[in-house]
Amino acid sequence: MQVILAEKAGFCSGVNRAVNHLLDQAARYGSGSTLGPLVHNEEVVEYLKKRSIVSVESPEDARGSFLAIRTHGVTPELLEQLYKLENITIIDLTCPRVQRVQKKAAQLREMGYKVIIFGNTDHPEVKGLIGWAGGEATVVSSLEELENLIVEPPAGLIAQTTSDPELYEKVKQVFKAKNPESQVYDTLCPETKLRQGEIINLAQRVEALMVVGSESSANTKALYDCCRQLKPSCRITNARGLPQTFLKRYASFAVTAGASTPPWTIKEVVESMENENLDVKNEEQFDFDVEIKVAQVGEQVTGKVARVAEEEVYVDIGAKTEAILPLSEVHLDQDQGLTDIFTPEDDIEVTVLETDEQEGKVVVSHKRLARDKRIKEIEQAHDEEAVIEGKVKQVVSAGLVIDLGSGVEGFMPGSLVDIKFIPDFKEFKDQTIQFRVIEFNREKGKIILSRKKILEEETAKKKEETLNSLEVGSTITGTVKRLTNFGAFVDVGDIDGLVHISELAWERVGHPSEVLKNGEQVEVKVLEVIPEKERISLSIRKTQPDPWSKAVEELESGQIINGRVTRLVNFGAFIELKAGVEGLAHISQLADYHVNHPSEILNEGEEVEVKILEVKPRAKRISLSIKEAKGTTITSEQSGIEETEDGSVTLGDVFGNLFDNGELEPEREKSDDADVDSYEQQSLEEQAVAPDQSESVNEDDSSQAEIEEHEESEEEPEDKEA
């Protein structure tokens, strides 16, 4: 006889923890009691009794050094009463999963919800839950009871942890249909579902099933009910109950056991079956259905793919005949066929859609379970803020419809597609993109996705890396992103730096568009980096040769050269001699007669011939004369202008003939020294940019920051020309 033992057979983690704790307590402090049987298994109770741990019905009957609360738990009132007992230690062995359900029942009561419990009214766990719900909970044990129950919202549904998983799924559906606004909680112990899933798989490999456990155990009963739907099954309490007639009918068995069945009992059963050491006198105890039952509509089962055809898949689910999985009940991507996702011997989960007991026909669906599984994965991704991907199925005016797989769709609003404005989303059609689930509502089928969130995180990370890697004084390549009145923003690696207008070129620039255009690649030098403000100051002109260096070699005093008038100010004219090199022709050097303002005889942009009077390389200053370039040289006595030894001018340059007529013009009140000092100061300012002017403005900063920068840059020329 072939005997296969299920891996999940026997004690669950909660029962195992409780038994070990009691044995340890008895070994340390002597005898003790449990308030009621620790679990629903007579052999476990007898085993503990032999070790001086007895079961009592009330706290007054407790004996020994301790009193243990069994795994099913108790009401809060009884718990409080127990902890008031003197001269005895209270040990709470309530299963952790049961404790979580107790807390949920108490929370629902505090919220003012009507508590509905699915389970057995007489079960100690359910009695405890009623107490935690304030004593006003309603218990239903079947679909019929629930359908006949009138529940006024708000209400919440919970279940006894050892309830049948498949039946509870149906109960939840009926409850939600009756009370759409109510709350439903999955409070089942996963051990029950795991054991059922395992025996469903094992049933495909054997002829019959054996379930070991007490008749009073709820989870053993649920396990046995599941087995009866699969193959001929028998339930026994221990090896003494093995039925000889039943065992001789089949050559192979799978053995499983309820969560309260001890390991020594299971071992004894398996060894007896393998050795065919059968006790005939207990044969009348076995109970099974000789005929295999047809799977029930709505039931979820695991089967093995037998063969794959073009229009359908045949699945062995343990019924009389193979179940049929139609093409229409499988979610397929475009250009995908059944053979692309199914191969013989594959284990798959399906939902029973239709049965015909007379013909033995069973029709199942794969896409419904696959959809549920995918929705759970998406919900988990939402809870864990994980990155997932999907294919853009449709582009609409408001955003993108994303195929998340298994027939599940999500929506990505246009504002969450990218960090920048995108006028047309057609470029994303049929693309596979990554995103995060930022909103998930199972009841409403609402799944909102965001690609922008990922891009923002990536951009922030790259910005940080760029800011930490930039070195002041280094030269790098960037892309011109935006031009403003006060300079140009250049992308140097997912962050923009500012090239102030004074750092665009060595020559004077009226507007950045004169020398740059958006999208242009440029070399820039890093002047300053402020990571905490995400601000970077850059310079283009400092990546280029200083025109003054070459000008000093080519220009000398006395030389006559052509130049272009770039600016007219009160005290003279600035004239560009070479690109980036300007000189000043003082107003006294414009003509051999008195000139009130340079605009009387010159125009900006005009070409003129000038004579170089003096070159000062260190100060980057060149003094020019237009009148001497014309061959007219007037002495101090003739012109009334007094020159100092260093070539600068005196008050006569400014006042001219006004000393003759005694008049004084307001706009010429400044001294020549002030005018010249202003020119010298301007020359120095052109060599360096004030920190406020060179600081970068991030593209994401507010427009107010740009306005302030612009106002500062607009104020600077007034200082220079004062």
C-alpha positions in Angstrom: 0.0 0.0 0.0 1.3 3.4 -0.9 0.8 6.1 1.8 1.6 9.8 1.2 1.6 12.0 4.3 0.7 15.7 3.8 3.3 18.2 5.0 0.7 20.3 6.7 -0.8 17.5 8.7 -1.2 17.9 12.5 -0.5 20.7 15.0 -0.7 24.2 13.7 1.8 26.8 15.0 -0.7 28.1 17.6 -1.5 24.7 19.1 2.2 23.6 19.1 3.1 26.8 20.9 0.4 26.3 23.6 1.3 22.6 24.3 5.0 23.3 24.5 4.4 26.3 26.9 2.2 24.2 29.2 4.7 21.3 29.3 7.5 23.8 30.1 5.4 25.4 32.9 4.6 22.0 34.5 8.2 21.0 34.4 9.2 24.2 36.3 6.4 24.7 38.7 4.5 21.4 39.0 0.9 20.7 38.3 -1.7 23.0 36.8 -5.0 23.4 35.0 -6.5 24.5 31.7 -9.9 26.3 31.6 -11.7 23.8 29.4 -9.8 21.4 27.0 -6.8 23.1 25.5 -7.8 21.9 22.0 -10.6 19.7 20.6 -8.7 16.5 20.7 -9.2 13.9 23.4 -5.7 12.4 23.0 -4.0 15.8 23.6 -6.2 16.3 26.8 -5.2 12.8 28.0 -1.5 13.4 27.2 -1.5 16.6 29.3 -3.4 14.9 32.1 -0.6 12.3 32.5 1.7 15.2 33.0 -0.3 16.7 35.8 -2.2 19.3 33.6 -5.9 18.7 34.0 -8.9 20.4 32.3 -11.4 22.2 34.6 -14.8 23.8 33.7 -14.6 26.8 36.0 -12.0 29.0 37.7 -13.1 27.7 41.1 -12.1 24.2 40.2 -8.5 25.2 39.3 -5.7 23.3 40.9 -2.0 23.4 40.9 0.3 26.4 40.4 -1.2 27.8 37.3 -4.4 28.1 35.2 -4.2 28.3 31.4 -6.6 30.0 29.1 -7.1 27.6 26.1 -6.3 28.5 22.4 -10.0 29.4 21.7 -9.8 32.4 24.1 -12.5 33.7 26.5 -14.7 36.8 26.9 -13.1 40.0 28.2 -15.3 39.8 31.4 -14.0 36.3 32.2 -10.4 37.3 31.4 -10.7 40.2 33.9 -12.2 37.8 36.5 -9.3 35.3 36.0 -6.6 37.9 36.6 -8.2 38.8 39.9 -7.6 35.3 41.3 -5.1 35.0 44.0 -2.3 32.5 44.7 -2.4 31.2 41.1 -0.6 32.2 37.9 -2.8 32.9 34.9 -1.3 31.9 31.5 -3.1 33.2 28.4 -2.6 30.7 25.6 -5.2 32.2 23.3 -4.1 31.7 19.7 -2.6 35.0 18.3 -4.9 34.8 15.3 -7.9 34.4 17.6 -6.7 37.5 19.5 -6.6 39.5 16.3 -10.3 38.6 15.6 -11.2 39.5 19.2 -9.7 43.0 18.7 -11.5 43.4 15.4 -14.8 42.5 17.1 -14.1 45.1 19.9 -13.2 47.8 17.3 -16.4 47.3 15.4 -18.4 47.6 18.6 -16.6 50.8 19.5 -17.3 52.2 16.0 -21.1 51.5 16.5 -21.2 48.7 13.9 -23.5 45.7 14.2 -21.2 42.6 14.4 -22.1 39.5 12.4 -20.0 36.4 13.1 -19.9 33.4 10.7 -19.3 30.2 12.7 -20.7 27.7 15.2 -22.7 29.3 18.0 -21.6 26.6 20.5 -17.9 26.8 19.7 -15.9 28.4 22.5 -14.1 30.7 20.1 -17.4 32.1 18.9 -18.7 32.5 22.5 -15.5 34.5 23.3 -16.0 36.7 20.2 -19.6 37.5 21.2 -18.2 38.8 24.5 -15.6 41.0 22.8 -18.4 42.4 20.6 -20.2 43.6 23.7 -22.6 40.6 23.8 -24.7 41.9 21.0 -23.2 40.0 18.0 -25.3 37.9 15.6 -24.0 34.5 14.7 -24.9 32.8 11.3 -23.7 29.3 10.4 -25.0 28.9 6.9 -25.8 30.8 3.7 -29.5 30.3 4.3 -29.3 31.9 7.7 -27.5 34.9 6.3 -29.9 35.3 3.4 -32.8 35.4 5.8 -31.1 37.8 8.1 -32.0 41.5 8.0 -29.0 43.7 8.8 -29.2 47.4 9.1 -26.0 49.3 8.3 -23.4 50.0 9.5 -22.4 46.3 10.0 -19.2 44.3 9.9 -18.7 40.6 9.1 -16.0 38.4 10.8 -15.6 34.6 10.9 -14.5 31.9 13.3 -10.9 31.2 12.4 -11.5 27.6 11.6 -14.4 28.1 9.2 -14.5 26.6 5.8 -12.6 29.0 3.4 -14.7 28.2 0.3 -18.0 28.6 2.2 -16.9 31.8 3.8 -16.1 33.3 0.4 -19.7 32.7 -0.6 -20.9 34.2 2.7 -18.9 37.3 2.1 -20.4 37.7 -1.4 -23.9 37.4 -0.1 -23.2 39.8 2.8 -21.8 42.5 0.5 -24.7 42.1 -1.9 -27.1 42.7 1.0 -25.0 45.4 2.6 -22.8 47.2 0.0 -21.6 49.8 2.5 -20.7 47.4 5.2 -17.3 46.0 6.1 -16.1 42.5 5.5 -12.9 41.0 7.1 -11.0 37.9 6.2 -10.3 36.5 9.7 -9.8 32.8 8.8 -6.7 31.0 9.9 -4.6 30.4 6.8 -3.7 26.9 8.1 -7.2 25.7 7.1 -6.9 26.9 3.5 -3.3 25.6 3.2 -4.3 22.1 4.4 -7.2 22.0 1.9 -5.1 23.3 -0.9 -2.4 20.6 -0.2 -4.9 17.7 0.0 -6.5 18.9 -3.3 -3.1 18.5 -5.0 -2.4 15.2 -3.3 -5.8 13.8 -4.4 -4.6 13.8 -8.0 -1.9 11.3 -7.1 -3.8 8.7 -5.0 -7.0 6.7 -5.1 -8.4 7.6 -1.6 -7.9 10.0 1.3 -7.6 9.5 5.1 -8.3 12.4 7.6 -7.1 12.0 11.2 -8.6 14.1 14.0 -11.3 14.4 16.6 -14.9 14.5 15.7 -15.3 17.6 17.9 -12.6 19.5 15.9 -14.1 22.2 13.6 -11.0 22.4 11.3 -10.9 18.6 11.0 -14.5 18.6 9.9 -13.9 21.3 7.3 -10.9 19.3 6.0 -12.9 16.1 5.8 -15.7 17.9 4.0 -13.2 19.1 1.4 -11.7 15.6 1.0 -15.1 14.1 0.4 -15.6 16.3 -2.7 -12.3 14.9 -4.2 -11.9 11.2 -3.7 -13.3 8.4 -1.5 -12.5 9.5 2.0 -12.4 8.3 5.6 -12.1 10.1 8.9 -10.6 8.4 12.0 -9.6 9.6 15.5 -6.5 7.4 15.7 -4.9 4.2 14.4 -7.4 2.0 16.3 -10.1 3.4 14.0 -8.5 2.2 10.7 -11.2 0.3 8.7 -9.9 -2.8 7.0 -12.6 -3.1 4.3 -12.1 0.5 3.2 -8.3 0.2 3.1 -8.3 -3.0 1.0 -10.3 -1.3 -1.7 -7.5 1.1 -2.7 -3.8 0.8 -3.4 -2.8 4.3 -2.6 -3.8 6.9 0.1 -3.0 10.4 1.1 -3.1 11.1 4.8 -3.9 14.5 6.3 -4.9 15.7 9.8 -6.6 18.6 11.6 -4.7 21.4 13.3 -5.4 19.9 16.8 -4.2 16.3 15.9 -1.0 15.4 17.8 2.1 14.1 15.8 2.2 10.8 17.7 -1.3 9.9 16.6 -0.5 10.7 12.9 2.7 8.6 13.0 0.8 5.7 14.5 -1.8 5.9 11.7 0.7 6.0 8.9 2.8 3.2 10.3 -0.2 1.0 10.7 -1.4 1.7 7.2 2.0 1.0 5.7 2.3 -2.3 7.7 -1.3 -3.1 7.0 -1.8 -3.6 10.8 -5.5 -3.1 10.7 -8.0 -3.3 13.6 -11.2 -4.9 12.0 -13.4 -4.3 15.1 -13.5 -0.5 14.5 -14.5 -0.8 10.8 -18.0 0.5 11.5 -16.5 3.9 12.4 -15.4 4.8 8.8 -17.6 7.2 6.8 -17.2 8.1 3.2 -19.0 8.6 0.0 -18.5 5.7 -2.4 -19.4 7.8 -5.4 -17.3 10.8 -6.3 -19.3 14.1 -6.0 -19.4 16.5 -8.9 -17.6 19.8 -8.1 -20.0 22.6 -7.0 -20.6 25.8 -9.1 -18.4 28.7 -7.7 -15.9 26.3 -6.1 -12.3 27.1 -6.6 -10.1 24.0 -7.3 -6.6 23.2 -8.3 -6.2 20.9 -11.3 -3.6 19.5 -13.7 -3.6 20.3 -17.4 -4.2 17.1 -19.3 -4.1 18.4 -22.9 -4.3 21.7 -24.7 -6.4 22.2 -27.9 -6.9 25.3 -30.0 -10.2 26.3 -28.5 -10.1 24.7 -25.0 -8.0 23.2 -22.3 -8.8 19.9 -20.6 -8.1 19.9 -16.8 -8.0 17.0 -14.4 -9.8 18.2 -11.2 -10.6 14.8 -9.8 -14.1 14.6 -11.2 -15.6 11.8 -13.3 -14.3 13.4 -16.5 -11.8 16.1 -17.3 -13.1 19.7 -16.8 -13.2 21.9 -19.9 -11.6 25.3 -19.8 -12.9 27.3 -22.8 -10.8 29.9 -24.7 -13.3 32.6 -23.6 -12.5 31.9 -19.9 -8.8 32.6 -20.3 -7.3 36.1 -20.4 -5.0 36.3 -23.4 -2.9 39.1 -24.6 -3.0 40.2 -28.3 -1.7 37.5 -30.7 -1.5 35.0 -27.8 -3.0 31.5 -27.9 -3.8 28.8 -25.3 -0.6 26.9 -26.1 1.5 30.0 -25.2 0.5 29.9 -21.5 -0.6 26.2 -20.9 1.4 23.0 -21.2 0.4 19.5 -20.1 1.1 18.6 -16.4 0.9 22.3 -15.4 -0.9 22.8 -12.0 -3.5 25.6 -12.4 -6.3 27.1 -10.3 -9.8 27.4 -11.8 -13.3 28.3 -10.7 -16.2 25.9 -11.5 -18.7 27.7 -13.7 -21.1 24.9 -14.8 -21.7 21.2 -13.9 -23.9 18.4 -15.4 -24.0 15.5 -13.0 -25.8 13.2 -15.5 -23.1 13.7 -18.2 -20.3 14.4 -15.7 -19.5 17.6 -17.6 -17.6 20.4 -15.8 -16.8 23.8 -17.2 -14.2 25.9 -15.5 -12.8 29.4 -15.7 -9.1 30.5 -15.4 -9.4 34.2 -15.9 -11.6 34.9 -12.9 -9.1 33.4 -10.4 -6.2 34.9 -12.3 -7.9 38.3 -12.1 -8.4 38.0 -8.4 -4.8 37.0 -7.9 -3.6 39.9 -10.0 -5.8 42.3 -8.0 -4.2 41.0 -4.8 -0.7 41.6 -6.3 -1.7 45.2 -7.2 -3.1 45.8 -3.8 0.1 44.5 -2.2 2.1 46.8 -4.6 0.0 49.7 -3.3 0.5 48.9 0.3 4.3 48.4 -0.1 4.7 51.4 -2.6 6.4 49.0 -5.0 7.1 49.8 -8.7 5.2 47.7 -11.2 4.7 47.9 -14.9 1.9 47.7 -17.5 1.1 48.3 -21.1 -0.6 51.5 -22.3 -3.9 50.1 -23.7 -5.6 53.3 -24.6 -4.9 57.0 -24.8 -7.8 59.3 -23.8 -8.0 63.1 -23.3 -7.7 62.8 -19.6 -4.7 60.4 -19.5 -3.8 56.8 -20.1 -5.6 53.5 -19.6 -3.1 50.9 -18.5 -3.4 47.1 -19.0 -2.2 45.6 -15.7 -2.6 42.0 -16.8 -5.2 39.3 -16.2 -7.9 41.6 -17.4 -7.2 44.3 -14.8 -7.0 47.9 -15.9 -5.7 51.0 -14.1 -5.9 54.7 -15.0 -3.1 57.2 -15.1 -4.3 60.9 -15.1 -2.5 63.2 -17.5 -1.1 65.2 -14.6 0.7 62.0 -13.3 2.2 60.9 -16.6 5.4 63.0 -16.5 7.1 65.8 -14.5 6.8 68.1 -17.5 3.8 69.1 -19.6 3.0 66.7 -22.4 0.4 68.1 -24.9 -0.2 64.7 -26.6 0.0 61.3 -25.0 -0.1 59.4 -28.3 3.6 58.6 -28.1 2.8 56.3 -25.1 0.3 54.1 -27.0 1.3 50.4 -26.7 4.4 51.2 -24.6 5.2 49.2 -21.5 5.9 51.7 -18.7 6.6 51.6 -15.0 4.6 53.3 -12.3 3.4 53.2 -8.7 -0.1 52.5 -7.5 -1.1 55.6 -5.5 -4.8 54.8 -5.0 -6.5 51.4 -4.7 -10.2 50.7 -4.0 -11.2 47.1 -4.4 -14.9 47.7 -3.9 -15.1 50.5 -6.5 -12.6 48.8 -8.8 -10.6 52.0 -8.8 -6.8 51.8 -9.4 -4.9 55.1 -9.9 -1.4 55.0 -11.2 1.5 57.5 -11.3 4.6 57.5 -13.5 5.4 61.1 -12.4 6.1 59.9 -8.9 8.9 57.6 -10.1 10.4 60.3 -12.4 10.4 62.8 -9.5 12.3 60.4 -7.3 14.8 59.6 -10.1 15.2 63.3 -10.8 15.8 64.1 -7.2 18.3 61.3 -6.9 20.2 62.5 -10.0 20.1 66.1 -8.8 21.7 65.1 -5.5 24.3 63.1 -7.4 25.1 66.0 -9.7 25.2 68.6 -6.8 27.6 66.3 -4.9 29.8 65.6 -8.0 30.2 69.2 -9.3 33.5 70.9 -8.4 34.0 74.7 -8.4 36.4 75.6 -11.2 35.7 72.6 -13.3 34.5 72.8 -16.9 31.5 70.7 -18.0 29.1 70.4 -20.9 25.5 71.5 -20.6 22.3 72.1 -22.6 20.6 75.5 -22.8 17.1 75.1 -21.5 15.7 78.6 -21.0 16.6 82.2 -21.8 15.6 85.1 -19.7 16.4 88.8 -19.5 19.0 88.2 -16.9 20.8 85.2 -18.2 20.5 81.6 -19.4 19.5 78.4 -17.6 21.8 75.4 -18.6 21.0 71.8 -17.8 24.2 70.2 -16.3 22.6 66.8 -15.3 18.9 66.9 -14.3 19.5 70.2 -12.6 19.8 73.7 -14.1 22.5 76.2 -13.4 22.4 79.9 -14.2 24.8 81.7 -16.5 24.3 85.4 -15.6 24.1 87.7 -18.6 27.5 89.2 -17.5 29.0 85.7 -17.8 27.7 84.9 -21.3 30.6 86.5 -23.2 33.5 88.9 -22.8 31.7 91.4 -24.9 28.6 93.2 -23.7 25.4 91.3 -24.4 22.0 93.0 -24.5 20.0 89.8 -24.3 21.0 86.1 -24.1 19.3 85.4 -27.3 22.0 87.3 -29.1 24.6 84.6 -28.4 22.6 81.5 -27.4 19.5 79.4 -28.4 17.5 76.8 -26.6 18.8 73.3 -27.0 22.3 74.4 -27.8 25.2 72.5 -26.2 27.7 74.7 -24.4 30.9 74.5 -22.3 30.5 76.1 -18.9 32.7 76.7 -15.9 31.4 76.0 -12.4 31.6 79.2 -10.3 29.6 78.2 -7.3 27.5 75.3 -5.9 25.0 75.6 -3.1 23.6 72.0 -2.6 21.1 73.0 0.1 19.5 75.5 -2.2 20.0 73.5 -5.4 21.7 76.5 -6.9 24.6 76.5 -9.4 26.4 79.5 -10.8 28.0 79.0 -14.2 30.1 81.0 -16.7 30.5 80.6 -20.5 33.0 83.5 -21.0 35.5 82.0 -18.5 35.8 78.9 -20.8 37.0 81.2 -23.6 40.3 83.1 -23.9 40.3 86.6 -22.3 40.3 89.0 -25.3 42.2 91.5 -23.1 45.3 89.3 -23.1 45.6 89.5 -26.8 44.5 93.1 -26.9 47.4 94.2 -24.6 49.8 92.7 -27.1 48.2 94.3 -30.2 47.1 97.7 -28.8 49.4 100.5 -27.7 49.3 104.2 -26.9 49.3 106.5 -30.0 47.8 103.9 -32.2 44.8 105.0 -34.4 42.2 102.3 -34.9 38.6 101.9 -36.0 35.9 101.0 -33.4 32.2 100.7 -32.9 30.2 102.8 -30.5 28.5 100.5 -28.0 27.1 102.8 -25.4 26.7 106.5 -24.8 26.8 107.8 -21.2 26.8 111.3 -19.7 30.6 111.4 -19.4 31.6 109.9 -22.8 31.3 107.0 -25.2 32.3 103.4 -24.9 33.8 102.1 -28.1 34.5 98.4 -28.9 37.9 98.0 -30.5 37.9 94.2 -30.6 35.4 91.6 -29.5 35.2 91.8 -25.8 37.5 94.9 -25.6 36.1 98.3 -25.0 37.7 101.7 -24.4 36.3 105.0 -23.2 36.4 108.2 -25.1 35.8 110.9 -22.5 33.3 113.6 -23.5 36.2 116.0 -23.6 37.9 113.8 -26.3 34.9 113.7 -28.6 35.3 117.0 -30.5 37.4 120.2 -30.5 34.4 122.1 -29.2 32.2 121.8 -26.1 29.8 118.8 -26.2 26.9 118.7 -23.8 26.1 115.0 -24.4 27.8 112.4 -26.6 24.5 111.8 -28.4 24.9 115.2 -30.1 27.6 113.8 -32.3 27.5 110.0 -32.0 25.1 107.1 -32.4 25.3 103.7 -30.8 26.5 101.2 -33.4 28.4 103.9 -35.4 31.9 103.1 -36.7 34.4 105.7 -35.7 38.2 106.2 -35.9 39.9 106.7 -32.5 43.3 107.3 -31.1 44.6 105.2 -28.2 45.7 107.6 -25.5 46.6 105.0 -22.8 46.3 101.3 -22.1 46.1 100.0 -18.5 46.2 96.1 -18.8 45.7 95.4 -15.1 42.6 97.6 -14.8 41.5 96.6 -18.3 41.1 100.2 -19.2 41.8 102.0 -22.5 41.5 105.7 -22.8 40.5 106.9 -26.4 40.2 110.1 -28.3 38.1 110.8 -31.4 39.2 114.4 -31.8 43.0 113.5 -31.8 42.3 110.8 -34.3 41.1 113.6 -36.6 44.5 115.3 -36.2 43.3 118.1 -33.9 45.3 118.5 -30.7 44.3 121.4 -28.4 46.5 122.5 -25.6 45.2 123.1 -22.1 45.3 126.8 -22.5 43.2 126.6 -25.7 40.6 124.2 -24.5 40.4 125.3 -20.9 40.9 121.6 -20.0 43.6 120.8 -17.5 45.3 117.4 -17.8 46.9 115.8 -14.9 50.2 114.1 -15.1 48.6 110.6 -15.3 46.4 111.6 -18.3 43.2 111.9 -16.4 40.9 114.9 -16.8 39.9 117.8 -14.5 36.8 119.8 -13.8 37.3 121.7 -17.0 36.5 118.6 -19.0 33.0 118.6 -17.5 32.2 122.4 -17.3 33.9 123.5 -20.5 33.0 127.1 -21.6 30.5 127.4 -18.7 33.2 129.1 -16.7 33.1 131.9 -19.3 29.4 132.6 -19.1 29.0 131.6 -15.4 26.3 129.1 -16.1 26.2 125.6 -14.6 24.2 122.7 -16.1 22.7 120.4 -13.5 23.5 117.2 -15.5 27.2 118.0 -15.5 27.6 118.6 -11.8 29.7 115.5 -11.3 33.5 115.8 -11.3 35.7 114.3 -13.9 37.3 112.2 -11.2 33.9 110.7 -10.4 33.3 109.9 -14.1 36.6 108.2 -14.5 36.2 106.3 -11.2 32.9 105.1 -12.4 34.5 103.8 -15.6 37.3 102.1 -13.6 34.7 100.6 -11.3 32.8 99.3 -14.3 35.9 97.6 -15.7 36.5 95.8 -12.4 32.8 94.8 -12.2 33.0 93.2 -15.6 35.8 90.9 -14.4 33.7 89.4 -11.6 30.0 88.8 -11.0 28.5 89.5 -7.6 27.4 86.3 -5.8 23.7 87.4 -5.9 23.9 87.7 -9.7 25.7 84.5 -10.4 23.6 82.2 -8.2 21.6 79.7 -10.1 17.8 79.6 -10.1 16.3 76.2 -10.3 13.7 75.8 -13.0 11.2 74.5 -10.5 11.6 77.6 -8.2 8.8 80.1 -8.1 8.6 82.9 -10.6 9.1 85.4 -7.8 12.8 84.2 -7.5 13.3 84.9 -11.2 11.7 88.3 -10.9 14.1 89.2 -8.0 17.1 88.0 -10.0 15.9 90.1 -13.0 15.5 93.2 -10.9 19.0 92.8 -9.5 20.5 92.4 -13.0 18.5 95.5 -14.2 19.9 97.6 -11.4 23.5 96.8 -12.1 23.9 98.9 -15.3 22.6 102.0 -13.5 25.4 101.6 -11.0 27.9 101.2 -13.7 26.8 104.2 -15.7 26.2 106.5 -12.7 
